[in-house]
Amino acid sequence: MTKRSKPGIRAIRPSVRLISMLLSAVLLLCLLPAASAGAVTLQPGETVGMNISGFSTTDIHGEAVSGSVLADSELTVLHFFATWSADCLREMDYMQTASENFEADGVRVFGLLYEDATSTPEACIALMAQYGFTYDCLRLDSVLTALVSEYALIPQTFIVDPSGTVVEHYPGCFESCDQLEQMIESQLGHPGTYYTVVFMDGLTGELISRVTVLHGMDAVPPTPPIHPGYVFAGWDGSYENVTENRYITAVYVIDDDYFEQGDVDMNGVVNVTDALLT
């Protein structure tokens, strides 16, 4: 599908993305007491199946919006974001593209605004106007707060059916707009025939990304994180011809040619011996 490009939006390096996500998680914990500290728990189904049709809130302009609006669409995409997050800004462009490309299919997009001293309705209104985003953004009530509290993470994306039931949840950053659109297409035309492929960092145990793949299709692996002193050796697991949910791990080996600053004797350890040799 053809996607619009907006000025000022650029790809974020993996290292910057990780820092942004970690800072987002810390700030989110201050607002959402139900969110747990620590690493993201990759347990499926914590939000999938939750019904949010009872929410009652306002949009960023102060207009009342309730869960009854969900019944008007085939699918509703909810994007939890903060105005200060570069990752969120990039994904807001994806949401605008999806809103336009899937409007004829009965898909509607709402932003769910994380609020703090700088991420305010006023800041959101200005941001939406600056980049030409036209979908609506909602403030969190108790129901929506409970929804986003399952993971202490910004951004997050949810797909909701007309009854208000969450049918898919993607915590974290999309690798591309295609990934978001594939997730929507899966729910629109091929219910029950798609799978989740989780890519993990084998060195740190942290989540790299999650992708949704149609039955029999190949997943697109993310860029593996860079770790000083180690070389990425490949993926432990196949991301081709996906016919079930899969966990795939990035494998790293020690880089024998890596030289750490200060390691004068080049034995891989910086200690007092190196100081004496300088």
KEPA-556419 format. One record per residue: x, y, z of N, C-alpha, C, O in turn. Coordinates in steps of 0.02 Angstrom, whole numbers, plus 50000, padded with zeros to 5 digits. Last residue first. Layout:
BEGIN
XYZXYZXYZXYZ/...
This chain:
BEGIN
525515008251541525445014551503526015019251517526045024751490/525664997651624525984997151558525935003551518526275004351467/524905000351733525625000251742525995000151675526565002351670/523624998851680523835005451703524595005751709524895010851693/523584985251658523554989751600523794996651619524125000051580/523584980951790524144979251746524164983751685524704985951664/522354984551839522934988451860523534986951817523964991251808/521284981651693521444981451764522074985351779522304989151736/520204975451579520524981751597520644981651672520164981551711/520344961351477520174963851543520554970351555521154970651544/520824956651357520104956751366519874959451433519274959751445/522144958151340521924951551365521174951351378520924946451406/522914969151298522454965851252522264958751274522234954151234/523664977351374523964970751359523504966451317523674960751301/522764988351378523424989051347523724982351329524004981551275/521314992951375521574986051381522244985751345522284983251289/520865005451344521195004551408521484997651418521864996651466/519475000051252519915005651268520205004751338519835003551386/519514983551190519204988451235519694993851253520274992351268/519374976151039519864979351084519524984651125519274989551099/518934961150960518704967150995519234969751043519514965851082/519224949650900519594955450876519394961850912519654967250897/518354940350949519064939650968519474945750947520014946850974/516844942151010517244945050957517974944950977518184948951019/515824928551055516334933451076516734935651015516944931650974/514194928050978514824924850998515324930351016515254936050994/512414926850991513024930850988513624926651008513564922151050/510814925150919511394921750948512004926150938512114928850884/509154928850952509764931450921510364928450957510434929051018/507834917150942508344920550983508934922750941509184918950899/506094915850931506734915350895507244919850931507094925550948/504624907550954505114911750989505784910550955506024904950950/503054906850866503764904950874504144910150916504004916050913/501514899250824501864904450860502584902250873502704896350889/501514891750658501344891750729501704897650762502144900650731/501994892650533501354889050540501144888350613500664884850628/502994901250422502744901150491502044897950493501584900150460/504084901250326503514896650324503204895750393503174890150419/505434907050433505134905750367504564900750372504564896450417/506174908450543505624913250536505294912550467504924917050445/506894896350648506704898350581506114903250582505634902250619/508264898150764507574896750748507394899350679507714903950654/509284908850809509174901950832508444900250823508044900850870/510114918750692509504917650730509424910250747509494905950703/511834924750709511244922350673510654921250720510694922750779/512864930950773513024924850735512424922150697512514917650656/513554946450811512924942950797513074937050751513364937850698/514874947450924514674947550854514024943550846513964938050872/515474957751059515124951851033514934952950960514854958550937/516004969551098516364963451119516044957051093516304951651105/514474977951114515204978451110515524972051137515354969551190/513084973351025513384972651091514144972851085514434968451053/511664978650939512394978550939512634978051011512414981951054/510194969050897510544974150936511294973250932511544967650922/509694965150728509914962950794510284968450831510644972250800/508254970850650508974971950654509214969850723508964972450773/507024957550636507244964350651508004964850647508354959850642/506424947250499506784948050563507004955250573507144958850525/504864944650442505444948750427505824949950492505554953350537/504184928250415504254934350456504874938150434505354935150411/503304921150278503934922150313503894928550355503614933550333/501764911150286502184916650262502824917150303502884914050355/500954901650343501364899650286501804905150258502194903850212/499784913150403499964906150398500364904750334500144906450279/500484929450430499964925050404500234917950397500834916850388/501164936150578501294933250512500704928850492500464924850532/501764949150677501184944950661501244942750589501354946750544/503164950750785502844951850721502274946950711502304941250735/504074959250907503574954050894503254955750828503074961550816/505804961650959505184963650925504714957650922504914951950931/506644959551072506844963851016506224966350979506134972350970/506654957551247506254957351186506564962151134506714967851149/508144950951326507634956051316507264955051249507534952051202/509224943051353508574940351368508004945151357507434943751376/510494946651317510194950251374509524947251396509284948651450/510814937551217511334939751263511034942851326511284941851381/509734935151136510014929551172510534931451223510694927551268/508324944051119509044945151122509344939551165509214939351226/506984937551017507284939051082508044940051074508354937151030/505514939050930506234939150923506544941650988506384947051012/504094929850899504424934050949505174933450940505454927950942/502744929250796503444927250800503794932250845503804938250831/501104923550793501564928550820502274925550824502374920150851/500004920650653500394918550711500864924150732500994928850695/498404917450576499014921250584499354919350649499034916650695/497114912850564497634909950521498284914050523498664913950475/496114919050636496334912550659496884909450617497104903950633/495434927950500495434926750572495654919650588495424914850558/495744935650378495994928950391496004927550466496534926050494/495284948850362495114943650313495314936550329495074931950297/495534956850476494984958250431494784952250390494184950650383/496674952050538496044952150575495444953250530494904950750544/497604953850436497504947250464496834946850501496464941950494/497584967550419497334963250365497184956250391496704953050370/498224971450538497534973350525497224968850472496654966450481/499494965950517499114964050576498374965650566497934961650584/499884972750403499804965550400499384963050458498974958550450/500004985650455499484984250406499364976750398498794974550387/501114984050541500454986050567499904984150518499394981450539/502074980750444501934976150499501254977650530500864973150544/502124992150365501884985750336501694980850390501214977150383/502755001250444502035001950436501734995650406501164993950420/503954992650549503754996250489502994996950488502644993750527/504154987850675504744988650633504584992850571505014996250544/503304995050814503274991550749503924992850711504204998350714/503714993650986503754997350923503684992850862503984987450859/502564987951116503204989851088503144993051019502594994750997/501354975351108501724979851151502404981551120502774977051100/499914972451030500624972751011500974977751057500914983751047/498534962151028498904967151068499634966751048499934961351048/496894958150973497614957850963497944963651001497664969151006/495624959151019495784953050981496534952650965496774947350945/494634964851146495304965451117495484958851083495484953651115/492944968851120493424963851143494094964851107494124965551046/491924976451073492354979451123492874974651150493224976351198/491214971650969490924970451035491334973751090491124973851148/492014974150856491424978350869491104977450937490754981850961/493734972250921493174970550876492564974650894492574978450943/495324980250920494704978750956494144977350906494084980750856/497034980050943496504979550893495884976850929495924971750964/498304990851008497774985951020497294985950960497164991250931/499974994851045499424995050997498944989351010499144983651022/501075005651134500724999351129500155000251079499895005751071/502725013651153502015013251134501735006251141502105001351151/502785010651325502535015351274502985014551213503595014851221/502414999951460502775001151398502405006251355501795006051350/502064989151559502334995751574502754997951514503364997751517/500564980851523501284981351507501504988451523501184993251502/499334983251579499584976451579500324976151563500674971651587/498884996251565499294994751624499574987651623500014986151663/498014998051463498714999451448499174997551506499784997351497/496804994151531497024990951470497774991951459498134987051447/496675003051636496774995951651497034992151590497444987651597/496435014551561497035014051602497185006851619497765004751617/495185011551509495755011951463496415011751500496915009051475/494455012051630494445006051587495055005951541495385000851534/494675024951681494895019051720494915012751677495365008551687/495215034251536494805033551595495045027251631495565024551614/496335044351443496225037951477495725038751534495785043251576/495805052951294496115052951360495925046351395495415043351380/496085049951118495675049651179496105050351241496695048551241/496075056650955496465054351012496045055051076495695060051086/495675053250782495505055950848495955052850903496175047150897/496635057450634496245052850675496155055750745496525060250765/497495066050567496785067750571496365062950611495775064350622/499045074350558498695068250579497965070050593497825075050626/499905084650520499335083050478498985076550495498665073550452/500905088950601501065083550554500465081450511500535076950470/500295099450674500955100350643501085095250588501355096950535/499145093750727499085098950676499735099850638499735100850577/499695084950820499265082350766499205087350709499225085550651/500345094250904500725089250867500325086450808500595085650753/499275101450959499775104850919500175100050876500325101450818/498615091151027498265094850975498765098350929498685098250868/499615087751119499395082951069499035086351011499145084750953/499685098851200500275096951161500095092151105500375092451050/498395098051254498585103851215499195102351170499215104251112/498455085851326497995086651269498175092451224498125092051163/500235082451353499585085051373499105085151313499335084651256/501645078951403501205075351357500485076851377500175072951413/502185086151511502305088451442501855085051390501705088051339/501735080151628501805087451626501895090151555501715095851541/500695067451553501125069751607501205077351598500805080451564/499735054551481499775061451504500275062351560500285058551609/499505045851333499825045651399499935052851421500205056851383/498085044051235498605048651257498845047151327498465047051375/497775034051107497655034251179498225038151211498795035751212/497035036850948497615037250991497385037251064496855039951080/496085026250844496085031150898496775031050931497055025750942/495445021950685496025022650729495905027950781495655033350767/494395009950607494485016650635495065016550684495175011650719/493845001450464494335001750518494415008950541494485013550501/493084998750351492754999550416493214999550475493014997650530/493704998750232493594992150263493254992650331493134987550364/493945011850204493415008550165493255001650193492714998950178/495045014050288494405017350302493825013850267493295012950295/496315009550267495805004650287495125007750304494685004350330/497105020450232497095014550188496525009650205496295006150160/496915029650337496715031350269496625025150226496145024550188/497395022750448496735025850451496465027350381495875026450367/498685019650407498195014250415497485017050416497035013950387/499235032650410499225028850347498695023350351498315022350304/499105035550546498765039750496498695036050430498175036250398/499935025650598499225025650614498825029850565498275027950545/501185029650549500905023150529500155023050541499775020550499/501295041650619501265041850546500985035350519500595035350471/501405036250745500815040250730500735041150655500175041450629/502675030650742502095026250736501445030050723500985027250694/503435042250758503525038250698502915033650687502675032950631/502995045850885502875050350829502945046550763502545047550717/503475035050961502755036150954502595040550895502125039250858/504845037250952504565031050926503815031850914503545029550863/504965049451018505125049050947504835042750915504605042950858/503855055751137504215049751115504325049851039503855050251001/503045065851181503765067051182504175061251155504785061751150/501735061551179501935066451129502685067551126502935069851075/501445044051186501605050251221501875055151170502195053151122/500155031251163500745035151144500845041051191500415042751231/499265017851101499465021151163500135024651151500615021451131/498055015950986498785016950990498945021051052498795027051055/496865004950927497025009550981497785009950989498115004850997/495775001850797496475001550817496595006950869496445012850858/494364992250773494614998550799495334997450821495484992850859/493384985150641493944984750688494124991750711494054996550673/492154989250595492334982250590492914980650638492914975550672/491235001150696491784999250652491884991750650491724988250698/490295003950790490205007050725490735004950674490685006750616/490634998950912490154995050873490064997850803489774994450760/491395008750970491735002950943491284998850898491514995650850/490585017951029490855019750964491195013750931491265013550870/490315013651155489815012051104490075013551034489815010950985/491235018651243491385012351210490885010451157491025005951116/491205036651210491095030551250491245024351209491355024751149/491665053351226491715047351184491625041351230491935040951283/491425071051225491305064551256491345058851205491095059451149/492735082551192492105079651171492035072651201492515068751202/493975088151218493465088551270492795085651252492315086151291/494975086051131494615092351124494065093251175493715098351176/495395073351152495855078751173495545085651165495825090551189/493855065551210494435066051166494855072051187494685075451236/493395057251362493345062751315493935062351268494445059351283/492495042351413493025047151419492885053151374492315054151351/492155026651459491815033051450492305038551463492525039451520/492085009051423492455015251437492025021351422491585021251379/491494996751401491215000951453491585007451465491425011051512/492184988951312491604992751286491304997451338490905001751320/493264981051330493334988051351492744992251329492784998451327/493724965051377493194969051347493224976151374493204977151435/495074954351336494804959451380494274963551343494364965251285/495614946851235495014944251267494704949151316494134948351337/497244951451270496794948551220496214945051255496314940951299/497974953651385497494958751364497014956151310496454958451306/498564941251404498424945451462497934951051445497524952851486/498914933251294498234932951319498084937351379497514937151403/500604927551323500044929351280499384929251317499304925551366/501904934551405501384929551416500774931551374500464936651388/503214941051425502934938951361502444933151372502564927651348/503434955051519503274947951523502914945751460502384948251444/504764966251516504104964651489503994957151492504434953351471/505654968351671505614966651601504894965251580504484963251621/505124980551794505534975151769505404973951696505084977951662/503534982951875504204985051858504584979151832504404973351844/501864982151811502404979151851503074981751828503174982751768/500454992651828500994990051787501554987551831501704990651883/499584998651915499474991551902500034988551861500104982451859/499905012051918500115007851974500025000451961500354996451993/500395022551805500005016451804500215011751860500675007851850/501275033251822500555034451811500135028351822499575028851845/502525027951840502305033151887501555034351881501235036251930/502665019351734502575016451801502325021651851501955019951898/502965028151631502305025051634502165022051702501595022251725/504305030951654503805036151663503105033351669502695035851707/504865018351623504955021251690504425026551703504125026651757/504505016951489504255012151537504305014951608503845014051648/505205027351430504475027351427504195022751480503695024451513/506515023151448506285029151481505525029451483505235031651533/506455011751365506585010951436506365017151475506055016451529/506205017451240505715012751268505815012051343505325011651381/507365025151222506705028351224506195023951257505785026251297/508335015151219508355020151272507675023451279507425024351335/507925008351103507925004851167507915009751225507555008851274/508105018151005507445015451017507405012151086506915012951122/509465019751009509045025351031508355022951047508035025151095/509835007350958510055009351025509645015051052509475015151111/509215006950830509005002250882509215004450952508835003650999/508815023550769509285018050776509065013550833508765015950881/507325027750687507705028250749508175022350754507965016650744/506915036750539507015030350573507455031450634507915035550632/505935051850555506495047950529506555041450568506295040850623/505005065750517504965059050545505515054850514505545054350453/505085077750450505305077550519505275070750551505495069950608/503645076550348504285079550364504445078850437504005079150480/502945060650307502865067050340503555070050354504015066250370/502265051150176502845052750217502735059650245502465064150212/501035038550154501225045450153501855046350194501975042650242/501085023750055501085026950121501315034150113501745035650071/500205011649968500575017849965500525021450031499975022150059/500414994050000500005000050000500435006350000500975006350029/
